[in-house]
Amino acid sequence: MKKLNIIAIVLVVFGIQFSFAQVKDENIGSEVVNIVKPYTPTISDAFKVKETPVLEDEEEQKKEPIQYNIFSFPVASTFTPAKGKAAGVDKTEKEKLYNNYATLGFGNYPTINAELFITQNLSRSNYVGGMLRHLSSQGGIKDLVLDDKFYNTSLDVTYGVRERDMSWNVDLGIKNQIYNWYGLPTESIVFDDTTIAGIDSKQTYNTIALGGKMSFKDGIFNDASMQFKRFSDGLDSGENRFFIKPNFDFDVMNQKVKADFVVDYVGGSFDRMYDVDSELKYSTIIAGTKPSILYQQDDLSVQIGAGVYYATAKINGESDGKIFVYPNIKASYKLVGDILVAYAGAEGDLEQNSYADFVDQNPFVSPTMSIAPTDNKYDLYVGMKGKLASSVAFNVRVSNKNQGDRALFVSNGFDGTGTNTNGYAYGNSFGVVYDDLNTLSIFGELKADFSKKVTFGINGTYNNFSTENAAEAWNLPQLKITSTLDIDITEKWYAGASIFFVGERKDLVSIQSIAAVFPPIFDTKEITLDSFFDLNAHVGYKYNKRLTAFLKGNNLANQQYNRWANFPVQGIQVLLGANYKFDF
């Protein structure tokens, strides 16, 4: 109370003084005040607020102690945690690989197909192997007047050495083939029974080849291959072929340089020419190199090079030599990794032809042909390949190929003069003609692995031919399509199918004049061979790891088509057989 009284007295005194001041101010007149000293402002000291306030209470309040009580009681539980265990992985049993196998099959027409493959390691680095093949048919094509049976037997033996720094092998091959010129043009020419009975349509081919290959892991010498082949037939024809192809591979300024060399010789003779009873001798030597440099950066890969060859050819003593230069350029660019790759190129080559190569393409040729190399001047192409999905791959390409002296098969004529009485001289064989050929091609391919058990593939090629002298590109189809399908039905069963479609082809055949004159007059006529498709299928059963049975069917659509003019193929062909794997 004493403090409050003092405060009240002070306030009263202050109020009385304030009222007197107001009254006094009202009588003050105006006057001018001159400030001599300039104004100098100052800043008063600042006082920080203490973070911890001081308690002015006389007594501090004490903290009340807090006690926590835990009430525990038992809870019944039947849960028992299991111990951790790693997840199991299904392991597929590793398939045992056998070194040897034997295959034997029998079919209609009657057909025999046999194979025997044997390989054996002589030491850790040395091995020896061999393959015996046989395919034969006794024939039986309808409406034929000549024998159509064939035999094909071959034996290949190899000895090799595989070491850390190099490997090499030596190969020996022997082959015997028997075919018949059964394509007698009976629809366009009338042959009497005596003439037919006197035709010996059998032809025999014999091959013996000795060669080898060696390769090195280090050094500029990469690999080399060589071979000598002796090819002969049953009409005193003979041909020798020898080639050696060394390859070099080295780096220059971080760029890969590759150089391929070749020396290729072919020479032989025929007992006579088709229209002239005179021996035909031929030989060709090709020597050259194809160097190139490979440039790679990021997604771009470019190979730039050229091919230079010298060829000398001799026919019946007349020789001729010439130098050939070809481009060797290839490039690819990964547009989207491996999913989409664009590629292009310009390539050329000098291709050695031989009697043996022509027989492999068409076993019904006559031993009267001129043998000359093909000048593949250039092949310009551009394409794209990649993946449409993780298991679907594609490849499309457009190309323009120009060839000089392209060999074309064409039917041999029949003049009825009887100057050539060999079994091939009745319009039932083929020769070759050479012409400059330009080919514009469109190629497409699709491969799909739908699963580990199903694979599918299809490809097709469309060709547009342009010849220099010949009326047509004889026996070359414009359209070819191939499709395959393979299925693993179960662990025991598997199956597959394939379809081949070949478009129309052109050929020249001999025809007999309609007029009944003697001796008869013969001429040639251009014909169109119908397109065809060939459906093949197979199914197999794996009895165990060693034994497998199979059933194959060819030409299941029973297409009576002509692969070559006047040469029909066999109808439905069925082959039943088995394959057995074994080790010694």
TORDO-327088 format. One record per residue: residue in three letters; x, y negated, z negated of N, C-alpha, C, O in turn. Coordinates in steps of 0.1 Angstrom, whole numbers, plus 5000, padded with zeros to 4 digits. Each point is the difference from the previous one (the first is absolute). Example, Ala and Ser with C-alpha at 12.3 -4.5 7.8 and 13.67 -1.06 7.14 Angstrom:
<sites>
Ala513250574922499149885000500949885000501050004993
Ser498649895014500949895000499249894992500549894999
</sites>
This chain:
<sites>
Met500850125000499249885000500949885000499649905007
Lys501450104986500949895000500649965013500149885004
Lys500250225004500549985014499049945009500349915008
Leu498450134990498949955008499849854997499749925010
Asn500450044978499849864996501049915006499749895005
Ile501650154995501149925006499749985015500249895005
Ile499450225002499849995014498949905003500149925010
Ala498850084982498849915003500549854998499549925008
Ile501350054982500449864997500949955012499849895004
Val501050205001500949965011499249965012500349915007
Leu498750174997499149985011499349874999499849935010
Val499750044978499249874998500949885002499649915008
Val501650094987501049895002500349985014500149895005
Phe500250225003500350005014498949945008500349935010
Gly498450104987498949955007499849854998499749925009
Ile500650034979499849854997501149935008499749895005
Gln501550154996501149945007499750005015500349905007
Phe499150204998499750015015499049905004500149945010
Ser498850044981499049905003500549865000499649925008
Phe501450044982500649875000500849985012500049895006
Ala500750214999500849985012499249975012500449925008
Gln498450144994499149985011499649855000499949945010
Val499850014978499549865000501149915003499749905007
Lys501550124989501149925003500450005014500449895005
Asp499550225002500350005014499149925009500449965010
Glu498450024986499149925008500549855001499649945010
Asn501150014981500549865000501349985007500549895001
Ile500250215004501349995006499949955014499250065008
Gly501549834996500049955014500950085009500850084996
Ser499249885017500950075010501349935000500149874998
Glu501050205004501349945001500950105008499750125002
Val501349825003500950085009501250054992500649934992
Val499750205010501050064992501150055010499750075010
Asn501549884989501150045009500950104993500449984989
Ile499850135017500850114995501449985005500250025012
Val500649964979501449985004500750135002500850025010
Lys499150074981500750135001499150105008498850024997
Pro501750055013499250105008499650124991500750034990
Tyr498250035014499450114992500850135002500350045011
Thr500150024978500750135001499350104993499950014987
Pro499450085021499250114993500950104994501150035005
Thr498450044985500750114993499050114999498849995000
Ile501850134999499250124998500250054986501150024995
Ser497850004999500150054986500450144999499850085010
Asp500749974979500550134998498850105001498949974995
Ala501350145010499050115001500250104989501250034996
Phe497850014998500150104989499350135005498850015003
Lys502050104997499550135004499150064989500249994988
Val498850085017499150074991500750134996500550085008
Lys499549944979500750134995499150125004498850005000
Glu501950105004499350125005499350074988499050065002
Thr501649944987499450064988499549894990500849944994
Pro497950045006499549904991500250034985500050114996
Val500349784997500250024985498750004993499149915002
Leu500650194991498850014992500049914988500950014991
Glu498249905008500049904989499150054988499849934990
Asp499650195013499150054989500950044988501150055001
Glu498349924988500750044988500250144998501050054994
Glu498050035010500150154999499950065013499149975008
Glu501850134995499950085013499150124998500150074989
Gln499149955021499150124999500850135002500850005010
Lys499050094982500850135001499350095010498850005002
Lys502050085005499550105010499450124992500550054991
Glu498349995014499450114995500650135006500150015012
Pro500250094979500650125006498950095007498950004995
Ile501450065016499050085008500550145000501250035002
Gln497950064995500350144999499250075011498849985002
Tyr501950125005499450085011499950144995501050064995
Asn497850005006499850134997499650095012499149955007
Ile501650164995499750095012499350124994500450074992
Phe498449955014499250124996500250115011499549985011
Ser501250134986500350115010499150124996499850034989
Phe499750035022499350124998500250105012500349955010
Pro499750184988500450095011498950015011498849984997
Val501750045015499150015012500350145006501250035003
Ala497850045000500150145006500349995015499349925006
Ser501750154999500349995015500550145004500850074994
Thr498649975018500450145006500949985012500450105006
Phe500149784997500849975012501450044997500649964990
Thr500050125019501450054999500749965013499750065010
Pro501249844990500749965013500850115005500750074993
Ala499349955021500850105006501349955004500249885002
Lys500850204998501449965004500049975015499350065008
Gly501549844995500249965014500650115009500950074995
Lys498749945017500550115009500149945014499149935005
Ala502050095002500249955013499150075010499750124999
Ala499849805011499150055010500750095009501249985004
Gly498250135000500650105008500049965015499049935004
Val502050115004500149965014499950135008500750104997
Asp498449905013499850125008501250025009500349915009
Lys500450194990501250035008499650105011499550104998
Thr500849855015499850095011501250095002501249964999
Glu498550165003501150105002500849975012499449985011
Lys501950014988500949975011500050115010500250124997
Glu499549855016499950105010501450055003500949925002
Lys499250214998501350065004500249995015499150045008
Leu502149924995500449995014500850125004501050034993
Tyr498650045018500750125004500949965012499749915008
Asn501450154994501049975010499650065014500549955010
Asn498750154990499750085012498550025002499250004990
Tyr500450015022498650045003499950085013500849995008
Ala498150084993499750075012498549985003499250014991
Thr500549975022498649985005499750095011500850025009
Leu498050044991499650095011498549985002499250014991
Gly500549975022498649985003499650065014500950015009
Phe497950044992499550065012498749935004499149964992
Gly500750025022498849945005499550065013500650095005
Asn498449855000499550045013500949965011500949924998
Tyr498850125014500849985012501250085002500949955007
Pro499450174988500450014986501249914997500949995008
Thr499149964980501149904996500750054988499450064990
Ile501949925010500850044988500849874996500749945009
Asn499350034979500849894994500750044988499550054990
Ala501949945011500850054989501149904997500649945009
Glu499750054978501149914996500750074988499450064992
Leu502049925008500850054989501049894997500949975008
Phe499149984980501049904996500850054988499450044990
Ile501949955011500950054989501149904998500649955009
Thr499650024978501149914996500650054988499450064991
Gln501949935008500850054988501249914997500749975009
Asn499450004978501249924996501150104997500050094992
Leu501149895016501250084998500849964988500850084994
Ser499249795003500749944988499249884996498949975005
Arg501749954987499449874995499949905012499149925000
Ser501750095010500049915011499850065013499649935010
Asn500550204992499950065013498650085001499550054990
Tyr499949945021498750075002499950055015500849955009
Val498350144993499850065013498550025001499350034991
Gly500249955021498550025003499750045014500949995009
Gly497950064992499650045014498550005001499250024990
Met500349965022498650005003499750085013500749975011
Leu498450124988499650085012498649985003499150014991
Arg500549945021498749975004499650085012500850035009
His497950014991499550075012498549965002499250014990
Leu500449955022498649985003499850055014500749975010
Ser498350124992499750065013498650025001499250014991
Ser500450005022498650035003500050085013500749975009
Gln498450134992499950085011499049945011499850065011
Gly499749834986499249935010498650055000499550084991
Gly499849895020498650045001499049895003498850014998
Ile501749875008499249895003499150045012500550075009
Lys498249904990499150045010500349945014500549895001
Asp499150185009500149965015501449975005500149935009
Leu500950134984501349995005500450125008499650114997
Val501249875014500550115008501450034998500550105005
Leu500249824987501450024997500250024985499149964992
Asp501950105004500350034986500249874992500749915005
Asp498750084983500249884992500650034986499849924991
Lys500850195007500650034987501349914998500649965010
Phe499850034977501249924997500650054988499350064991
Tyr502049925007500850044989500949884996500549935009
Asn499750064978500949894996500750054987499450014989
Thr501950035012500750054989501349924998500749975009
Ser499649994978501249924997500650054987499350044991
Leu502049945009500850034988501049884997500749975009
Asp499249984979500949894996500750034988499450054990
Val502049945010500850034988500849884997500549935009
Thr499750044978500849884996500950044988499650084992
Tyr501649865008500950014989500449864996500449925009
Gly499550054978500349864996500749994987500050104992
Val500649785005500749974988499549874995500049905007
Arg499650094980499649884994501049974989500150074990
Glu500649825011501049964990499749854996499149945005
Arg501650024985499749874994500249885010499149915001
Asp501950105007500449895009499550025014499949915008
Met499850214996499750035014499250135000500050084991
Ser499349945020499350125003500050035015500149905008
Trp499950234996500150035014499350145002499950084991
Asn499749945021499450135003500250035015500249925008
Val499850214995500150055014498850095003499550084992
Asp499949895020498750075003500250085013500749955009
Leu498750164992500050085012498550045003499350054991
Gly500349925021498650035004499950085012500749985010
Ile498450124990499850085012498550015003499250024990
Lys500449965022498550005003499850075013500749985010
Asn498250104991499550065012498549975002499250024991
Gln500549945021498649965003499650065013500850015010
Ile498050044990499450065013498749935002499150004992
Tyr500749955020498749945004499750055014500850065007
Asn498049914997499550035014499449885006499249934994
Trp501150055019499449905008498650055005499850035011
Tyr499349974979498750065003499049915007498950045003
Gly501449834998499149905005499849995015500349905006
Leu499350215000499850015014498849925004498950024995
Pro501249885015498849925004499150075008499849975012
Thr499550134983499150085008498749935004499350045009
Glu500449854984498849935004500249915012499049965007
Ser502250004996500349915012500750075011500149955011
Ile500550174986500750085010499650144999499850064990
Val500050005022499650145001501350095001500749995010
Phe499550104980501150095000499450145002499150044993
Asp501550045016499650135002500650094989500949964994
Asp498650165005500450094990501550045001500750024990
Thr499749995023501450045002501049894995501050034994
Thr498649845009500849894995500150004985501049984994
Ile497850035000499950004985500950114994500749984990
Ala499250145016500750114994501549995001500850054992
Gly499649875018501549985002500649884992501249985001
Ile498049954991500549894992500550054987499350064992
Asp502049925006500650034987500049874992500949915002
Ser498250074989499849884993500749994987499949904993
Lys501050205004500750004987501249915001500850005010
Gln499449924979501249924998500650024986499250014991
Thr502150005009500750024987500949894997500849965009
Tyr499249994979501049904996500850054988499550074991
Asn501849905010500950054989500849884996500549925008
Thr499750064978500749894995501050054989499650094992
Ile501649865008500950024990500749874996500549935009
Ala499450034979500549874995500950024988499750074991
Leu501449855009501050004989500249864997500449925009
Gly499450044978500249864997500349994985500150094993
Gly500049785002500249984986499849854997499849925009
Lys500350054978499949874995500849984988500150094992
Met500549795006500749974988499649864995499849915009
Ser500250074978499749874995500949974988500450094993
Phe499949785005500849964989499349894991499249925006
Lys501050094981499449904991500749874999499449904998
Asp501950105004500849884999500849985012500350105008
Gly500149784995500849975012499149945011498850014999
Ile501949945011499349945011499450115010499149975007
Phe501550154992499450115009498950064993500150064989
Asn498749925016498850054994499750145003500050094991
Asp499749955021499750135004500350025015500249915007
Ala499750224997500250035014499450135003499950094991
Ser499549935021499450125004500450035014500449925008
Met499750214995500450055013499350135003499650074991
Gln500349965022499450125004500450045015500149915008
Phe500150224994500150055013498950105002499750094992
Lys499649895020498850095003500150055014500449935010
Arg499450204991500050075013498550045002499550084993
Phe499949885018498750035004499950065014500649955009
Ser498750164992499950075013498650065001499350014991
Asp500450035022498750065002500250135008501150045003
Gly497850025001500050135007500249995015500050105007
Leu500249784998500249985014501449935003500149925009
Asp500950124983501449965002500249854998501049955005
Ser498249994988500249864996500849994987499850084992
Gly501149825007500849994988500349854997500149925009
Glu499950054978500349864996500850004987499850084991
Asn501249835009500849984988499849864995499849905007
Arg500150094979499749874994501049994988500050094992
Phe500749795007500949984989499849854996500049925009
Phe499950064978500049864995500750004987500050094992
Ile500549795005500649974987499649864996500049905008
Lys499550084980499449874996500649964986499450044990
Pro501749895009500549954988499449874996499649925009
Asn500250054978499349884995500949944989500650074992
Phe499649805009500849924990499149904993499149955006
Asp501250034981499249914992500949944990500750074992
Phe499449795008500949934991499449864998499149965007
Asp501549974983499549874996501049895004501250024998
Val498349875007500849885004499349884994498949975005
Met501849964986499449884994498650034994499149925003
Asn500850194990498850034993498850045010498950004996
Gln501550025017499050045009500450145005501250035002
Lys497850065000500250135005500250015015499149955007
Val501950114997500350015015500050155003500650094993
Lys498649955017499950135004500350025015499749915008
Ala501050194995500450035014499850155004500650084993
Asp498649945016499750145005500750025014499949925009
Phe500850194992500750035012499450135006499550094992
Val500649935021499550125006500850035012500349925008
Val500050214994500550065013499150125003500050094992
Asp499249905019499050105003500250055015500049925009
Tyr500350214992500250065013498950105003499750084991
Val499849925021499150115005500450035014500249915008
Gly499950224995500350045014499550145002500050094991
Gly499549935021499550145003499750015015500449925008
Ser499050194996499750035014498750085001499750084991
Phe499649915020498950085003500350085013500849955008
Asp498750174993500350095011499649945013500650025010
Arg498349904990499649935012499149884997499549994989
Met500249935021499049894999498750065004499950115005
Tyr499049814992498750055002499750035015499550105004
Asp500949805005499750025014501250045008499850045012
Val501349964982501250035008500850114993500249994988
Asp500250115019500850114994501449964999500950055007
Ser499449864984501349954998500249974985499149954993
Glu502150085001500349994986499949854996500449915008
Leu499150074980500049864995500849994987499850074991
Lys501249855010500949984988499949854995499849915008
Tyr500350084979499849874994500949994987500350104994
Ser500149785003500749974987499849854997500049925009
Thr500050054978499949874995500849984987499950094991
Ile500949815009500749974987499649864996500149905007
Ile499550094980499749884994500949974988500150094991
Ala500549795009500849964989499749864996499949915008
Gly499950074979499749874996499949984985500350094992
Thr499449795004499949964986498849914997499649935010
Lys499950074978498949914996500349944987499650054989
Pro501249845010500349944988498949904996499349955008
Ser500650034979499049914994500449954986500850074994
Ile498649825003500349944986498749984994499049955006
Leu500950084981498849994992500049894991501049994992
Tyr498049925009499949884991498850024991498950025006
Gln501249974981498950014991500149894990501049974994
Gln497849965004499949904990498549994996499149985008
Asp500750044979498750004994499150105007500350125000
Asp498749845007499050095006500350015015499250075007
Leu501949874998500350015014501150095003501050014993
Ser498950075017501050105005500149995015499050025007
Val502249954998500349995014501250085004501049994994
Gln498850095016501150075006500349955014499150015009
Ile502149944994500349955013501250085006501050024993
Gly498850025019501050075007499750025015499149945005
Ala501750145001499950035014500650145003500850054993
Gly498750015018500550135005500749985013499549945009
Val501750114992500850005013500450145003500650074993
Tyr499049975020500250145004500649995014499749915008
Tyr501150204995500550025013499650145004500250104993
Ala499149915019499550135004500650035015499949915008
Thr500550214993500450045014499350135003500050104992
Ala499349905020499250125004500550055013500549935009
Lys499450204992500450075013499050105004499650084992
Ile499949915020499150095006500550055013500249935010
Asn500150214991500650065012501249935005500149975012
Gly500749994979501349945004500049855001501049935000
Glu497850005000499949865001499949944986499150044993
Ser501849875004500049954986499749855000500249935011
Asp499450024978499749864998500149964986499650084991
Gly501049805006500249964986499449864998499949925009
Lys499650064979499449874997500149974985500050094992
Ile500049785005500049954986498649964996499349935008
Phe500350104980498649974996500249924986500850044992
Val498449855007500049924987498649994996499149975007
Tyr500750064980498650004994500049924987501049994993
Pro497849955004499849934987499850104989499550115002
Asn500949854986499850094988499749904989500849984991
Ile498049975009499549904990498850054993499050045006
Lys501149964980498850044992499949914988501049964994
Ala497850005003499849914989498750044992499050055007
Ser501049934980498850024992499949904989501149954995
Tyr497750015001499849904990498950054991498950035005
Lys501349974982499050044990499149884997500449924993
Leu498450085013499149894998499450014986499949904993
Val499850225002499450024987500750134994499450104999
Gly501949884997500750124995500050125010500249985012
Asp499550144983499950115008498550025005499750105007
Ile499449814989498650025003499849955015499250065007
Leu501649844997499849955014501349965006500749914994
Val499850165016501349985006499849985015499450085007
Ala501249814998500049975014501350045006501049984994
Tyr499050085018501350045006499949975015498950005006
Ala502349995001500149985014501350055004500950024992
Gly499350005021501350045005500150005015499049995007
Ala502250024998500350025014501150105001501249974996
Glu498550155010501050105000500150065014499049995008
Gly502150074995500250075013501050114998500750014990
Asp499450085020500950124999500150075013499149985009
Leu502050094993500250085012499750154995500850054992
Glu498250015014499550134995500550115010499849995012
Gln500950104982500550125008499050105002499450054990
Asn500349985022499050115004500850135003501149995004
Ser498250124994500650135003498950105004498949984997
Tyr501650125009499150115004499350074987498850035001
Ala502049984989499550064988498949914993499050054995
Asp501249825006499049914994498750005008498950004994
Phe501250015020498850015008499250134997498850005000
Val501950114998499450124997499250004986498950054999
Asp501749884991499349984988498749925001499150034993
Gln500949885016498849925002499050075009498849994998
Asn501750085012499150075009500750135005500950005008
Pro498750124986500750125004499750055014500650105004
Phe498649845003499650045013500649925011499550005012
Val501749944985500749935011500850105008500250114996
Ser500149845016500850095009501549974999500349884997
Pro500550215005501549984999500549945013501050055006
Thr498549834998500449945012500049844998499949935010
Met500350034978499849854997501349935001501150054997
Ser498849825006501149914998500049954986499049954995
Ile502250054999500149964986500849874999501149995005
Ala498249904990500649874999499649944987498950034995
Pro501949884999499649934988498949905002499849955011
Thr499550014978499049905000500549874994500650004989
Asp499249895018500549874996498949934992499149945006
Asn500950084981499049934991500449854998500749974991
Lys498949955019500649865000499749924988500849944994
Tyr497950065002499749934987498650064995499250045008
Asp500749954979498750034994499749894990500649994989
Leu498649915015499649894991498750044992499050045006
Tyr501149944981498950044992499849914988501049934996
Val497850064999499749924988498950074993499150065007
Gly501049954980499050084993499949954985500649914996
Met498550174997499849974986499750134993499250085006
Lys501349944982499750124993499949964985500549904996
Gly498950194997499849984985499050094994499850115005
Lys499549844985499150084993498649924999500049894996
Leu499050185007498649954998499650024986499149934995
Ala501450184998499750034986501350074995500950035008
Ser499050014980501250074994500350135007501150054999
Ser497950015007500250135006499750005015499950115006
Val499949785000499749995014501049915007500249884997
Ala500650175013501049935007499649995015499350085005
Phe501149815001499749985014501249945008501049964994
Asn498950065019501149955009499449975013499450095006
Val500749794999499549965013501249935008500849934994
Arg499350105019501149955008499549985015499350085005
Val501249815000499849985015501449995006500949934995
Ser499350145016501350005006499950005015499050035006
Asn502149925000500150005015501450065003501049954997
Lys498950165010501250085003500350015015499150035008
Asn502149944996500450005014501150105002501050004993
Gln498750105016501050115002500350015015499149995008
Gly502250034995500450035013500350155001500650064991
Asp499050005021500250145002499450094989500650094995
Arg498149875002499250084991499650135007499550005011
Ala500850124983499750135006498550034998499549994988
Leu499850045022498550035000499850145006500650035011
Phe498750054982499750145005498949995010499049934998
Val501250145013498950005011500150145006501050075001
Ser497849985003499950135005500850025013500049915009
Asn500650204993500750035012499050045011499050064997
Gly501349915015499150035011500250145005500950074997
Phe498249975012500150135007499849975015498949955004
Asp502050095004499949985014499750125008499749995012
Gly500350134982499650125007501050055010499750105007
Thr501549844994501050045010500750134996500550075009
Gly499649964978500750114995501449995000500850104998
Thr499849785003501449974999500550024986501250044998
Asn497949944992500450024986499050104995498849964998
Thr501650164998499150104996500250034985499550104995
Asn501249814998500150024985498649984993499149955006
Gly500850104982498750014993499549864997498849994996
Tyr501949905005499649874997499649925012499549884999
Ala500650185013499849925013498750015006499849985012
Tyr499150044980498750025005499049894995498850024998
Gly501849874999499249894994499750024985499149944994
Asn501650155000499850044986501149974991500350064990
Ser500449835013501149954992500149855001499249945007
Phe501750004985500149865000501549955002500950074996
Gly499249825011501349935001499949874993499149974993
Val502049955009500049874994500349905011500850025009
Val498649864990500349895008500349884991499649994989
Tyr501349925016500549894992499449875005500049985012
Asp499649944979499449875004500249904989500150044988
Asp499949835015500049904990498649984994499049995007
Leu501050024980498750004993499949894989501049994992
Asn497949935008499849914990498850044992498950035006
Thr501249984980498950054992499749904989500849964992
Leu497950005008499549924989499250094991499050065004
Ser501449944983499450104991499549934988500549904995
Ile498450165000499449954987499950134991499450105004
Phe501349894985500050124991499549964986500249894995
Gly499050204999499449984987500150134992499850115006
Glu500549884981500150124992499549974986500249894995
Leu499150214999499449984987500350134992499750115005
Lys500949884983500250124992499449974986500249894994
Ala499250215001499349994987500250124991499850115005
Asp500649874983500150104990498849984990500249934990
Phe498750135013498849974991500250054986499549954990
Ser501350155009500450064987501250095002500550015012
Lys500050054978501150095001499650135008500950075005
Lys497849944997499650125007499449985014499850095007
Val500049784997499449975013500949905007500249894994
Thr500250145018500849905008499449995014499550115005
Phe500549785000499449975014500849915008500649914994
Gly499550115019500849925008499449995014499450105005
Ile500749795002499549985013500849905007500449904994
Asn500050125019500749915008499650015014499650105005
Gly500549795002499649995014500949915008500549904995
Thr499750135018500849915009499249985013499650105006
Tyr500349774998499449975013501149945009500749914996
Asn499550155016501049965009499449945013499150065005
Asn501549845000499749945013501350015008501049934998
Phe499050155013501250035008500049925012499049975006
Ser502249994998500249935013501350055006501149994995
Thr498750085017501150065007500549915012499349925005
Glu502050114999500649925010499750065014499649935009
Asn500650204993499850075013498950104999499250015010
Ala500750074980499050114999498649944999499849894995
Ala499250185010498749965000499449994986499249924997
Glu501350184994499550014987501250044991501050055005
Ala498849934982500950064990499650144998499350034991
Trp501250065017499650145001500150074986501050004994
Asn497850065003499950094988500349924987500450064990
Leu499449815010500149924987498649964996499449935008
Pro500150104980498749964996500049864995500949954995
Gln497949985008499949874995499750004985500449914992
Leu498950195003499550004986500450134993499850115006
Lys500849884982500350124992499649974986500449894994
Ile498950205000499549984986500350144992499850105005
Thr500749884983500350124992499549974986500249894994
Ser499250215000499549994986500250134993499850115005
Thr500649884982500350114992499349994986499949884995
Leu499750234999499450004987500550124992500050125006
Asp500549864982500550124992499449994986499949894994
Ile499650225001499250014988500550114991500250115005
Asp500149874983500350104990498750034993499649924990
Ile499650185013498750024995500150044985499349944992
Thr501550165005500250044986501550034999500849975010
Glu499650084979501450044998500450125010501150025003
Lys497950055001500250125008499749975015500750055009
Trp498349874994499549985014500549865005500049904993
Tyr500350105020500349885007499550015014499850105005
Ala500049785001499550005014500549875007500549914994
Gly499450095019500449885008499450015014499650115004
Ala500449785003499549995013500749895008500649914994
Ser499550105019500649905008499349995014499550105005
Ile500449785000499349985013501049925009500649904995
Phe499550155017500849935010499249965012499350085005
Phe500749794998499249965012501049945010500949914996
Val499050135016500949955011499149955011499150085005
Gly501149805000499249945010500350065014500850095002
Glu498649855008500250045014501449985005500749904995
Arg499750195014501349985006499850025015499050055005
Lys502049905003500050015015501150095004501150014994
Asp498650065017501050095006499850025015498949965005
Leu502150095002499950035014500050155002501050074994
Val498149995013500050155002499850035015499649915008
Ser500850214995499950045014498650055003499450074992
Ile500149905020498750055005500250055014500849965007
Gln498350134996500050065014499049935008498949974996
Ser501550015017499149935009498750085002500050135000
Ile498849805001498850075002499950075014499450105001
Ala501249845008499950065014500750135000501150024994
Ala498350085012500550145001501050015011499750045011
Val501549924986501150015010501050094995500150034988
Phe500850025021501150084996501249965008500049985012
Pro501150004981500150014985499349894993499849895006
Pro499750134982499249904993500849874997501350014999
Ile498049885000500649874997499849974985498950014995
Phe502149944999499949974985500349854998500949945007
Asp498550004984500149864997500049984985499850104992
Thr500549785003499949974986498849914997499649925008
Lys499950094980498949934996500249954985500450084992
Glu499249805006500049954986498850044992498949995005
Ile501450074983498950054992500049934986501149954996
Thr497850064997500049954986499750124991499050065001
Leu501949964990499850104990499149954989500349894995
Asp498750195001499149954990500649994987501050074996
Ser498549834996500549994986499550124992499150075004
Phe501649964985499750114992500349974985500849914997
Phe498550174994500450004986500250144996499350095004
Asp501649934986500350134995499950004985500649924993
Leu498550165002499750014986500650124994499850125004
Asn501149864986500750114993499749994985499849894995
Ala500250234999499750004986500750124994500450105007
His499849894979500650124993499550004986499649904995
Val500550224999499650024986500950104994500450095007
Gly500049894981500950094993499750034986499349934994
Tyr501150195002499850044986501350054994500750095005
Lys499749854983501250034993499750114990499549984989
Tyr500850145015499750124992500949994987499550034989
Asn501749935012500949974989501149915004499949955011
Lys501150034981501149915003500850045013500649925006
Arg499350214997500850055011499250025013500549975011
Leu498350084987499250045012498949915003499249964991
Thr500750005021498949915005499450065013500850035009
Ala497949984992499350045012499549885007499549904994
Phe500450105020499549885007499250055012500250115005
Leu499049805000499250025012500049875008499649904995
Lys500950115017500149885009499150025012499850115005
Gly499749774999499250005012500449885009500049894995
Asn500250145018500449895009499050005011499350105004
Asn500549785001499049975011498650064996499450075007
Leu500249894981498750064994498849955008499050064999
Ala501149835008498949955008499950075014499149985008
Asn501950124994500050085012500049915013499350035009
Gln501549874991500149915011500850075011501250034998
Gln498249985014500750065011500749895008499649985012
Tyr501449964982500649895007501450045006500550104997
Asn500049815012501350025006501049914994499949875001
Arg501150184992501049924995500849945011500449885000
Trp499950205010500649965013499150045011499250094998
Ala500949855014499250035011500150155003501150065002
Asn497750014999499950145003500650094989500250125002
Phe500049834987500550084988499149994989500249924990
Pro498750165010499150004989500650064987500950085001
Val498649884988500550054987499150124995498950025005
Gln501650054985499250104994498849944992500149894995
Gly498850195004498849964993500350004985501149974995
Ile497850074998500250014985501050104996500050115005
Gln501049854987501150084995499950014985499949904993
Val500150225002499950034986501350084996500350105006
Leu500349864983501250074995499950024986499749914992
Leu500450225004500050044986501350054995500650085007
Gly499949874982501450044996500249974985499149974992
Ala502250055004500449994986501449945000500850025009
Asn499549914979501349954998500550054986499250004990
Tyr502050055010500650064988501349934997500949995008
Lys499249954979501249944996500850094991499550084992
Phe501949915009500850094991501449954999500449905007
Asp500350154983501449984998500750135000499550104997
Phe501849895005500950125000500450024985500850104998
</sites>
